[in-house]
Amino acid sequence: MHWTNRLLAAVIPILLQACAAGPLATHPPTATAAMEARGPVTILIGIDGFRPDYLDRGITPVLSGLAAKGVRAAMTPSFPTKTFPNHYTLVTGLHPDRNGIVANRFEDPAHPDEVFTMASLDPYWWDQAEPIWVAAEKAGIRTATMFWPGSNAEVRGTYPSAWQQFNQKVTGAQRVDAVIDWMRRPAATRPRLVTLYFDTVDTAGHRFGPDSAEANAAIADVDALIGRLTRDLTALGQPANLVIVADHGMAAIDDSRTIALDTLVAPADVRVVEDGPYLSLHALPGREAAVAAALAESHPHVRCWDKATIPVRLAYGRNPRVPPFLCVAEEGWMILAKPPEYPVRGGAHGYDNQDPSMQALFVASGPAFASGETVTGVDSVDIEPLLRRLVGLPAAAGRDGDAAAFETLLN
């Protein structure tokens, strides 16, 4: 104790003198390093289930601001207006019938004992088309995907340079932060093409409906997240061409608009692959003619075809993965293979791709784009050719879309 007191008696005067003298002097660096000159990065942002008219609700100051100083369109998705088919269309430039991801759930005659689901990672399912990150990696352009259907599969022997396995529990803020962390990398390992995916608008639309307070809250939240992204990019001095898209829209549904399978065809004659906004099915052996005859009849609120007579404008039915029969419900109606366990309410998508509620968001903003333009005639197949232009890849032959709609809007 005596030793401690003597030590304190010696130290306290020194501390008091230091406080009286003011804070310790700091020595600034002799020169401030100039901020690195960065070329633009292209960031493809997918907002699942975001209709273009959501921008008119007055709750999206960031997205509306980007649209005002960039390019805006109501984009027509491919059929079927489902998540996985259209996300793959956006990055391949091919309709689902050609990119091989023909639905969220489907079968393949060459693999009769397997079913594709949204968790399928076997390259076999994905290899019918080359997504842009594969083309870019092969050309020496580094890519990174913060979630995108197919990006966590080894497509044609190639992964993005950086990618994340989808996990819905990863928050929107964490997703944005991951992109910004990639932008902090040295130039040699920094990606030039990035994808970023948000699912909450679609989830709220399904559960509560597209016009619900919950959907509006999700819309506003994603808008704020994109604001966070743009602020952080600006702070880094990182110019970016943002291409913001949705895969499809969302229609309101309810119990009063349902179609029972047995009003279309005898359930004992068929095997259903998917039901809901559309119905895809196989006739059981020996029942093909009976099923074809039943579906050929006129049915209220639904249209049915065998796959050979699906309207050409849907660009659907050539792929062996498309089942032999297809029915599409009128917008807002649901085809149910069995009585529902819960009330039918909320929202759905999968309808005709020309239906107003199925239209998808398109906003592009950045140094490559003109300011304050609205463009028409944009289809989901046009996005991959546009991305090629932005990252410096040559146009690919045989695509279903092209970048012609944007020709006069690119700087």
C-alpha positions in Angstrom: 0.0 0.0 0.0 2.8 2.4 0.9 4.6 1.6 -2.4 1.3 2.3 -4.3 0.9 5.7 -2.6 4.4 6.8 -3.4 3.8 5.8 -7.1 0.6 7.8 -7.3 2.3 10.8 -5.7 4.9 10.7 -8.4 2.6 10.2 -11.4 -0.3 12.6 -10.6 1.8 15.8 -11.0 3.0 14.6 -14.4 -0.6 13.8 -15.5 -1.8 17.3 -14.3 1.0 19.0 -16.2 0.0 17.1 -19.4 -3.6 18.1 -19.1 -2.6 21.7 -18.6 -0.4 21.6 -21.6 -3.4 20.6 -23.8 -3.9 17.6 -26.1 -0.9 15.8 -27.6 0.2 17.3 -30.9 -0.6 15.3 -34.0 1.4 15.3 -37.2 -0.5 15.2 -40.4 0.9 13.2 -43.3 3.2 15.2 -45.5 1.0 14.6 -48.5 -2.7 13.5 -48.9 -3.0 10.6 -51.2 -5.2 11.4 -54.2 -8.4 9.4 -54.5 -8.0 6.5 -56.9 -9.5 7.1 -60.3 -12.1 4.3 -60.7 -13.9 3.2 -63.9 -17.7 2.6 -63.6 -18.9 -0.7 -62.2 -22.1 -2.2 -63.5 -24.5 -3.3 -60.8 -27.6 -5.3 -61.7 -30.2 -4.9 -58.9 -33.1 -7.3 -58.9 -36.1 -6.4 -56.8 -38.4 -9.5 -56.8 -42.0 -8.7 -57.5 -41.6 -4.9 -58.0 -44.3 -3.5 -60.3 -43.3 -0.3 -62.2 -46.4 1.6 -60.8 -45.0 1.1 -57.3 -42.9 4.2 -58.1 -46.0 6.3 -58.3 -47.0 5.7 -54.7 -44.8 8.5 -53.3 -42.8 6.2 -51.1 -39.7 5.7 -53.3 -37.6 8.9 -53.2 -34.4 7.1 -54.1 -35.7 5.0 -57.0 -37.9 7.8 -58.3 -34.9 10.1 -58.2 -32.7 7.6 -60.1 -35.5 7.3 -62.7 -35.8 11.1 -63.0 -32.1 11.4 -63.8 -31.8 8.2 -65.8 -34.1 5.9 -67.8 -37.4 4.3 -66.8 -39.7 1.7 -68.4 -42.5 -0.7 -67.7 -40.7 -3.9 -68.7 -42.5 -6.9 -70.1 -41.3 -10.1 -68.4 -41.1 -13.5 -70.1 -43.7 -16.2 -69.7 -44.1 -17.8 -67.2 -44.0 -14.7 -65.0 -42.2 -16.6 -62.2 -39.0 -15.8 -60.3 -36.4 -18.3 -61.5 -37.4 -18.3 -65.2 -37.3 -14.5 -65.4 -34.2 -14.0 -63.4 -32.4 -16.4 -65.7 -33.9 -14.6 -68.7 -32.5 -11.3 -67.4 -29.0 -12.6 -67.4 -29.1 -14.8 -70.5 -31.1 -12.8 -73.0 -33.2 -15.9 -73.7 -36.8 -16.7 -73.0 -37.3 -19.5 -70.4 -38.2 -21.9 -73.2 -34.6 -21.5 -74.5 -32.7 -20.9 -71.3 -34.0 -24.1 -69.8 -35.4 -22.8 -66.5 -39.0 -23.1 -67.7 -40.7 -22.7 -64.3 -39.9 -22.6 -60.5 -40.7 -26.3 -60.5 -40.4 -28.6 -63.5 -39.3 -32.0 -64.7 -37.0 -33.2 -67.5 -37.7 -36.3 -69.5 -34.0 -37.0 -69.6 -33.9 -37.2 -65.8 -37.3 -38.8 -65.0 -36.6 -39.4 -61.3 -35.7 -35.8 -60.5 -37.6 -32.5 -60.1 -36.1 -29.0 -60.4 -36.9 -26.8 -57.5 -35.5 -23.4 -56.5 -32.9 -25.2 -54.4 -31.4 -27.2 -57.3 -27.7 -26.6 -57.9 -26.9 -29.5 -60.3 -25.3 -27.8 -63.4 -27.4 -30.0 -65.6 -30.4 -27.8 -65.0 -28.6 -24.6 -65.7 -26.3 -25.4 -68.6 -28.8 -24.8 -71.4 -27.8 -21.1 -71.4 -24.8 -19.0 -70.6 -25.5 -16.3 -68.0 -23.6 -13.1 -68.4 -21.3 -13.7 -65.4 -20.0 -16.8 -67.2 -19.3 -14.9 -70.4 -17.7 -12.1 -68.5 -15.4 -14.4 -66.5 -14.3 -16.2 -69.7 -13.4 -12.7 -71.1 -11.4 -11.8 -68.1 -14.0 -9.5 -66.5 -14.4 -10.2 -62.8 -17.9 -10.6 -61.5 -19.6 -10.9 -58.1 -23.1 -12.0 -57.3 -24.8 -11.0 -54.0 -27.6 -13.6 -54.7 -29.0 -14.3 -58.1 -30.8 -17.5 -59.3 -28.2 -19.7 -60.9 -25.1 -17.8 -59.7 -24.4 -20.4 -57.0 -24.3 -23.3 -59.5 -21.3 -24.2 -61.6 -22.8 -23.2 -64.9 -20.7 -24.4 -67.9 -17.8 -25.0 -65.5 -17.7 -21.5 -64.2 -18.7 -19.6 -61.1 -18.5 -15.8 -60.5 -15.3 -14.7 -59.0 -17.3 -14.0 -55.8 -20.8 -15.2 -54.9 -23.0 -15.8 -52.0 -25.3 -18.8 -51.3 -28.9 -17.5 -51.0 -30.1 -17.1 -47.4 -33.3 -15.1 -46.7 -32.0 -14.3 -43.2 -29.2 -12.2 -44.7 -30.6 -8.7 -44.2 -30.9 -6.1 -47.0 -28.3 -4.0 -45.2 -25.9 -6.9 -45.1 -26.4 -7.5 -48.8 -25.6 -3.9 -49.6 -22.6 -4.0 -47.3 -21.2 -7.1 -49.1 -21.3 -5.2 -52.4 -19.6 -2.2 -50.9 -16.9 -4.5 -49.4 -16.3 -5.9 -52.9 -15.9 -2.3 -54.2 -13.2 -1.7 -51.5 -10.9 -4.4 -53.1 -7.8 -3.4 -55.0 -8.4 -2.8 -58.7 -6.9 -6.1 -59.7 -9.5 -8.1 -57.8 -12.5 -5.7 -57.8 -15.5 -6.9 -59.8 -16.7 -4.9 -62.8 -20.1 -6.6 -62.9 -22.1 -7.2 -59.8 -25.6 -8.5 -59.0 -27.7 -7.6 -56.0 -31.0 -9.2 -55.1 -33.8 -8.2 -52.8 -36.8 -10.6 -52.1 -38.9 -8.7 -49.5 -41.2 -6.9 -51.8 -42.3 -10.2 -53.4 -42.7 -11.8 -50.0 -44.9 -9.0 -48.7 -46.9 -9.0 -51.9 -47.6 -12.7 -51.6 -48.6 -12.6 -48.0 -50.6 -9.4 -47.8 -51.3 -8.3 -51.4 -49.7 -5.7 -53.6 -51.8 -2.9 -52.2 -51.2 -3.6 -48.6 -49.5 -1.5 -46.0 -47.0 -4.3 -45.6 -46.1 -4.3 -49.3 -45.7 -0.5 -49.1 -43.4 -0.9 -46.1 -41.2 -3.4 -48.0 -41.1 -1.1 -51.0 -40.0 1.8 -48.9 -37.4 -0.3 -47.1 -35.8 -1.5 -50.4 -35.8 2.1 -51.6 -33.9 3.1 -48.5 -31.4 0.2 -49.0 -30.7 1.4 -52.6 -30.1 4.9 -51.1 -27.6 3.3 -48.7 -25.9 1.7 -51.7 -25.6 4.9 -53.7 -24.3 6.9 -50.7 -21.6 4.4 -50.0 -20.6 4.2 -53.6 -20.3 8.0 -53.7 -18.2 8.0 -50.5 -15.9 5.5 -52.1 -15.6 7.6 -55.3 -17.0 4.6 -57.2 -19.0 5.6 -60.3 -21.7 3.0 -61.1 -24.2 2.2 -63.8 -27.2 0.9 -61.9 -29.6 -1.4 -63.8 -32.6 -1.9 -61.5 -35.1 -4.6 -62.6 -37.9 -6.8 -61.4 -38.6 -10.3 -62.6 -42.4 -9.9 -62.7 -45.2 -7.9 -61.0 -47.9 -9.0 -58.6 -51.7 -9.4 -58.8 -54.2 -9.4 -55.9 -56.0 -12.8 -55.2 -58.8 -13.9 -53.0 -61.2 -16.8 -52.2 -63.8 -15.6 -54.6 -61.6 -16.1 -57.7 -60.6 -19.8 -57.7 -60.9 -22.5 -60.3 -61.0 -26.1 -59.1 -59.1 -28.6 -61.2 -62.1 -31.0 -61.5 -64.0 -28.2 -63.4 -61.3 -28.5 -66.1 -60.4 -32.1 -66.3 -60.9 -35.4 -64.4 -58.2 -35.3 -61.7 -57.7 -39.1 -62.0 -56.6 -38.5 -65.6 -53.7 -36.2 -64.9 -50.5 -35.6 -62.9 -50.1 -32.0 -61.9 -46.7 -30.4 -62.0 -47.7 -26.8 -60.9 -50.9 -25.1 -60.1 -51.9 -21.5 -59.2 -51.9 -18.7 -61.8 -51.1 -21.4 -64.3 -51.6 -25.1 -64.4 -49.0 -27.5 -66.0 -49.8 -31.2 -66.2 -49.3 -34.5 -67.8 -52.0 -36.9 -69.0 -51.7 -40.3 -67.4 -50.9 -43.1 -69.9 -53.9 -43.8 -72.2 -55.8 -40.7 -71.1 -54.1 -38.2 -73.5 -57.1 -37.9 -75.8 -59.6 -37.5 -72.9 -57.4 -34.8 -71.3 -56.9 -33.0 -74.6 -60.7 -33.0 -75.3 -61.6 -31.8 -71.8 -59.1 -28.9 -71.9 -60.2 -27.9 -75.4 -63.6 -27.0 -74.1 -64.3 -23.4 -73.1 -63.8 -22.7 -69.4 -64.6 -19.4 -67.7 -61.5 -17.4 -66.5 -59.0 -19.8 -67.9 -57.4 -20.7 -71.3 -55.9 -24.1 -71.9 -53.7 -25.6 -74.7 -51.6 -28.6 -75.5 -48.0 -27.5 -75.7 -48.0 -27.6 -79.5 -50.7 -24.9 -79.7 -49.5 -22.5 -77.0 -49.7 -19.0 -78.5 -46.5 -18.0 -80.3 -46.4 -14.7 -78.5 -45.7 -16.5 -75.2 -42.5 -18.0 -76.7 -43.2 -21.1 -74.7 -43.7 -24.8 -75.4 -40.7 -25.9 -77.5 -38.5 -27.1 -74.6 -38.9 -30.7 -73.6 -39.1 -29.6 -70.0 -42.5 -27.9 -70.6 -45.2 -30.4 -69.7 -47.7 -31.5 -72.5 -50.6 -29.3 -71.2 -50.8 -25.8 -70.0 -53.7 -23.7 -68.6 -53.3 -20.0 -67.7 -55.9 -18.3 -65.4 -57.3 -14.8 -66.0 -55.4 -12.2 -64.0 -56.2 -12.5 -60.3 -57.7 -16.0 -60.6 -56.1 -19.2 -59.2 -56.3 -22.7 -60.5 -56.2 -25.1 -57.5 -55.4 -28.8 -57.9 -57.0 -29.5 -54.5 -59.0 -27.6 -51.9 -56.9 -25.0 -50.2 -55.8 -25.6 -46.6 -55.9 -21.9 -45.9 -57.9 -18.9 -47.2 -56.8 -17.7 -50.6 -55.6 -14.1 -50.1 -52.6 -11.9 -50.8 -50.9 -11.8 -54.1 -49.6 -14.1 -56.9 -47.8 -14.0 -60.2 -47.4 -16.4 -63.1 -50.1 -15.0 -65.3 -49.9 -13.9 -69.0 -46.9 -11.7 -69.4 -49.0 -9.0 -71.1 -51.3 -8.6 -68.1 -50.9 -5.1 -66.5 -50.2 -6.4 -63.0 -47.3 -8.6 -64.3 -45.3 -5.8 -65.7 -41.9 -5.3 -64.1 -39.7 -2.4 -63.0 -36.9 -1.1 -65.1 -34.7 1.9 -64.0 -31.2 2.6 -65.2 -29.0 5.4 -64.0 -25.3 6.3 -64.2 -22.7 7.8 -66.5 -23.7 5.5 -69.4 -27.3 6.7 -69.5 -29.2 9.7 -70.7 -31.2 11.7 -68.1 -34.9 11.8 -67.5 -36.0 9.4 -70.3 -38.9 7.0 -70.4 -38.6 4.2 -72.9 -41.2 1.8 -74.2 -41.0 -1.7 -75.7 -38.5 -3.0 -73.2 -38.6 -6.8 -72.6 -36.7 -8.9 -70.0 -34.7 -10.5 -72.9 -33.2 -7.1 -73.7 -31.3 -6.7 -70.3 -28.5 -9.1 -71.0 -27.6 -7.4 -74.3 -27.6 -4.1 -72.4 -25.3 -5.4 -69.7 -22.9 -6.6 -72.4 -22.7 -3.1 -73.8 -22.1 -1.7 -70.3 -19.2 -4.1 -69.4 -17.6 -4.2 -72.8 -18.6 -7.6 -74.0 -19.5 -8.1 -77.7 -23.1 -8.8 -78.6 -23.8 -12.5 -78.6 -25.5 -14.2 -81.5 -28.8 -15.9 -81.1 -30.2 -13.9 -78.3 -34.0 -13.3 -78.1 -33.5 -9.7 -77.2 -31.2 -6.8 -78.1 -30.1 -3.4 -76.8 -31.8 -1.5 -79.6 -34.4 -0.1 -77.2 -31.6 1.7 -75.4 -29.6 2.8 -78.4 -30.4 6.5 -78.2 -30.3 6.5 -74.4 -26.7 5.5 -73.9 -24.0 8.1 -73.6 
